[in-house]
Amino acid sequence: MNLPERYRQVRARSEAICQGLQAEDFVVQPVVDVSPPKWHLGHTTWFFETFVLLPNVAGYQPFNEQYNYVFNSYYETVGARVVRTDRGNLSRPSVADVMAYRAYVDDAMGRFLADESGLSSSLKALLDLGFNHEEQHQELLITDIKYILGNNPLLPAYQTAYAKPSVPVIAEEHWINQPEGIYEIGATGGEFCFDNELNRHKVYLAPYQIRQELVSNGEYLAFIEAGGYSNFRYWHAEGWGWVKTNQIKAPLYWHQLDGIWYQYTPDGLQPLLLDQPVCHVSYYEAWAYAQWRGFRLPTEAEWETTQDQLDWGSRWEWTESAYLPYPGFTKAEGAIGEYNGKFMVSQMVLRGASEATTPGHSRPTYRNFFHPSLRWQFMGIRLTQSC
């Protein structure tokens, strides 16, 4: 696929994800971690305008000079920006304005990419980063839309334009034995990867067993019914404080009505399917469940070493690894260097992908990361034990 086709494909998918929304849905920001859908559409457009068009197209005129302030996310190098908590206050620009902005930039990018043979290798790498950046926001769009509508008192269903893969049915446990040894993890840099996946390096692993399947809703329900949320022995002190402060009693989107458990889905409120992988749990909950079962979570090195034998891709999987730089990690100069490195504190690594991940976006070396308390992404649990 050439660059113009790749660009059009990526951009079209972002808008397709939003097709089932009402105009009012585009503006809502229930919590700081969730951004309004129209902000995602504007921010991904701003990326191409700011980092591709402005530096490389002579005489290019920005669509709106104020949009650098409105749609910059966290790039200190690029200038001031709207505080993240205030994105939901942006009644202006309107949805129509944002879509006009996308059309304006898409038209300019189409002309710019018409002769891709004249583009330098560094510029092609930047474009690849832009494509993958927008794919990241496509997953955020799906999860943010679910949070917005899943916290609407009416719990409305919504149409999803992403191709939801089949979620595996979990009927029994299978365990994989991995012998002690020195293994290699990390990306080589031959194909696209984010900078936090570099450099490939050796790790020593003691022998361990890792479960082939994810933990199911039914298995997690047993933890709830056994009093898992009321027994501090299973929790980190910080996790226990989170449970008590927020009165957490079940995964996000679980609702118990007249003694029956339901789960909010794109089809609205539906009976909980016990044989599906548990979803929308925090690291605190994943760790507590593993403790209750007498197991632990895998490290990211253990996960990557055995990933080719695992059933992964429907849930992002919490690991026991803090989000830290690999040996030899270096940040790029300028704004692009702010992409990953400055977040390497107070975060835990997740591996795999989810049903909301854009097809082809993930890979075995992909390192996702979030704070331990967050659970609005499609997050699940895999068990491990040392031998």
N, C-alpha and C positions, 0 to 999 in steps of 0.2 A: 504494500500500500504506500503510495507516495505521500509527501507531506501535506499537500492540499486536501487529499481525501481523508487523511488521518485527522487533520484539523476539523473538517466538517463533521466527521463521525463523532468526535469527542463533544463538540459544541452542541450537536443535535441531541445527544443523549441527556445532557443536563436539562434542556428544555422539556424533553419528553417526560422526565421524571415528575415535572411539575404540572403536567397536563390536567390532572384531576382536581387541582386546587381551585378554590374560590378566591377572588381578589383579596378578601380579608385574611385568608390563610397566609399570604405572602409576607405579612408584616409582624406577625406575633413572635415574641421572644419570652417564653415562660420562665426560663432560668438563664444564667450567664453562659452556660456551656452550649446552649442551643441558639443558633443564629437564624433570623428570618430567612425564608427561602429566597426572597428577592435580593438579600445581601449576598448570598452565595453566588447568585447569577451575576451580580455586579462585580464582586471581588474577583472571580475567575476571568472576567473580561478585563478588569483593571490590570491583571497580571500581564496579559499580552500587550496591552496598550503601553504600560509602564516599562516593561523590560525588553520588549521586542520592537514595537513601532516607534516610540519616541527616540531611542538611541540610534535607530537604523534607517529610518525613512526621512529623508530631507524634506523639510517643510510640513511635516505631519502636524496637524492641529488637534489637540485633545478634544473629545466630545464635550466635556465640561470641566473647566479648571478646578472646580470644587470636588470632583469625584476622587481625586487623589486622597483628600482628607476623609471622604465618606467610605471608600472601599479598601483603603490600606488596612491590613489586619494587624501585623505586629512588626513590620519592617521599620526599625528606627532609622536606618540609613536613608529611607525615602521621605521621611518627614512626619509631621503630626497626623493624627488620625482620631476618628471618633472612638471614645472609650467603648470597650467591648460590651459593657452592660447597657449601653445606650443605643445599640443597634435596633432595638425594638421601638425606639422613639422616632425612627426615620419614616414618618408618613410621607415625606418627600425625600428623594425622588420617588415618583409613583412607579407602580409596576410597569405601566406603559413607557415611562421614561427609561427604566432599566432595559426593557426589551429593545427600545430604540438605540440605546447605548450598545447593546450586543450586536445589533444589525450594523451599526456604524463601524465598529471595530472589526467585525467579521468581513465586511466589504474591504476594508483596508488590508486586513491580513490576506484575503484572497488575492489581491493584487501583488502583495509583497511575496507570497509564496508561489506565484505563477512561474517564476524561473528559479526553481530550487537548486539548480546546478551552480548558481553563483553564490550560494550560501556557504560560509565557512563551517568547519567542523565544530567550532565552539558555539556558533549560533544554532546549528542543528541540535547540539546537546542541550542548549537552553530551551529550544522548542520542545524537545522530548520531556524536559522537566516540566514545562508548562502543560503538556498533555497529561502527564501523570499527576500534576497538581490539581487539575480540573477533575480527574477521575477520583482523587481523594475527596474532593468536595461533592462529587456525585453520591458517594456513600454517606457523607455528612448530610446531604439533602434528604436522603431517604430516612436516616435515623432522626433527623431534626423534625421532619414532617410527622413522623410517627409520634414523637414526643409532643408536638404541638396539638395534634388531634387526639392523642391518647390521654391528654390532660384536659381536653374539652369535656365539660360535664355530660355532654350527649354521647361521648365516645363514638363519633361517627366513623363509618367505613370510608375508605378513600381508594381511588383507582391508582394502581401502580403500573408504570410503564416499563419498569425494569424486569428483566427475565429472571424470575425467582427460581433458583435451582431446586431440585428435589432434596428435601431434608431427610437424612437417613433415619430409619426406624431402629431403635436400640432395643434389642430383645435379650441379649446376654453379654457377658464380659469375655474379652479375649486379651491376654497379656503378652507383651513382647519382651523377651529377655535380651538385654544388651550387655555384652561383656566389657570388662575393664579395658581401657585402652586410651591411646592418644588419637584424637580425631581432629578434623579441620572443619571450621565453620566460617561463615561470612562470604560475601560476594567477591568475585575475582575482578570485576570491573569490565569484563568483556562485553556484557549486555547492560542495558539500562538498570541502574539501581540507585537508591538514595545514598547520600554520603554516609549515613549512619550504619550502612551495611558493610562498609569497608573498614579495615582490610581483612582479607582471609587470613586466619591464624589458627594455630594448634591449641587444643584444650585437652586436659586430662580428665577423664570421666571414670569414676568408680562404677562397678557393676550396678545395674538398676533394672527394674521392670517398669514398663509404661503401658498404660491401657490403650488398646486400639480404638475403642469407642469413647465418645464423650459421655458425660454424666447426663442422664435423662431427667425429664420433669418428674417422673414417678419416683426416681431415686431421691431427688431433691425434696419432694413432698414428704418423704419418710423422715428426712432431717427436720423439717418443720414440725411434723406431728410428734417427733421425739423431743420437742422442746429446744431445738437448736438455737432459736433466737432468744431464749431466756436463760441460757447457761453460759456464763462468762468463760468457762474452762476451754471452750473451743475457739476463742477469739483473741486476736492481738488486743492489747490494751487500747490502742487507737481505734481499732475496729469496734470494740465493745462500746467505746464512747460514742462512735458514730451510730450504732444501733440504738442506744438509749436516747441520744439527743434527737434523732430523727424518727424514733418509734418505728423502726424497720421490722417488718414481720414476715416478708416474703419478697421474691424477686420483683423488679419493676414490672408493671402492667398485670400483675396477678391480682384478682379480686375474688373474695369468697362471699357468695350470695346464698343465703339459706343453706349453709353447710356444703355448698358445691363450689369447686374452684373453677374460675374462668380466667382467660387471658386475652388482653387486648391485642388484636391483629389488624392487618390492613382490611380485613372483612368485618371489622367491628369486634364486639365482645363475643368470644367463642369459648365453648367448653375446653378446659385444659387437656391437651393430648399427652398422656402419660409417657408414651414411647418416643417422644421427640426430645432432642437435646435441650437441656435447660438453657435459658437465655436471659440476658439483661441482669446479670449478677455482677456485683463489685468484686474487686480483689479480696476485700475483707470477707465477703460471703464465700468466695471460692476457697479461700484458705481455711475458714472455719468448717466448711463441709468436709474438706479433706482430713482435717483433724478429727472430726467426728467419726469418719470412716476408718481412721487409723492409717491414712496415707499422707501424701504431700503433693504439692504441685511440681511439675517438672521445671528444671532450669531451661533457659532458652537453648543452651548447648545440647542438652538431652533431647529436647524437642526436635531441633534441626537434624541431629544425628540419626534419628529414627523416623523422620517425617515421611519417608517414602513407604513406610509400612503402616502409617496411620490413616484413619478416615478423617480427613480435615477439609475445611472449606466452608462449612455452614455456620460456624461461630468463630469469632476471635477468641483465642485461648489464653487465659492468664497464665503467666509463668512465675517462678520464684525469683526471677532475675530483675534487679534494679536496672533502669535505663541509664547505661553508662557508655562512654566511648570505647570502641575496640582499639587494640594496640595500633598505633600509627595514625589514628584518626586526625584529620586536619580540616578546618573550616575554610571554605572558599572566601575570597576577598569580596567585599561589598555586601549588598543586600542579600544575595543568594546564600552567603555564608550564615545568615540568620535562620536558615530553613529548619535545621534540626538541632545543631549543637547547643544552642542556648537553653534548650529544654531538658538537658541531661541532669536533672535534679528532681527528687521527690516524685518520680514516676516509675511505674512498673511496666515491663515489656509484655506485650501480647503477640502471639504468633498465629500464623494461618491466614484466614480470610473469613468472610461471612457471606450470607445469602445476599447482602446488600453491596458487596464488593463488585466493582465493575469487572466483567470477564476479562481475563488476561492481565489484570492489574497487579495481582499478588504473585509471590514466588516463595520458595522455601527459605530464602534468606531475609525476607521482609521483616522489619522490626516496627511494629506498631507500639504505641506507648500512651498510657493515661495515668492519671492520679488514682490511687487505690480506691477512692470512694465512688468513682464514676461508674455508671452502668447503663447509660442510655444507648450505647452502642450494642451491637449484637455479640455479647460476651458470654462465653461458656466455660466449662470446667473439664480438664483432663487429669486423671489421677496417675501418680507415680509412687514407687517405693524403692528404697535402696535394698540391695541384696546382701 
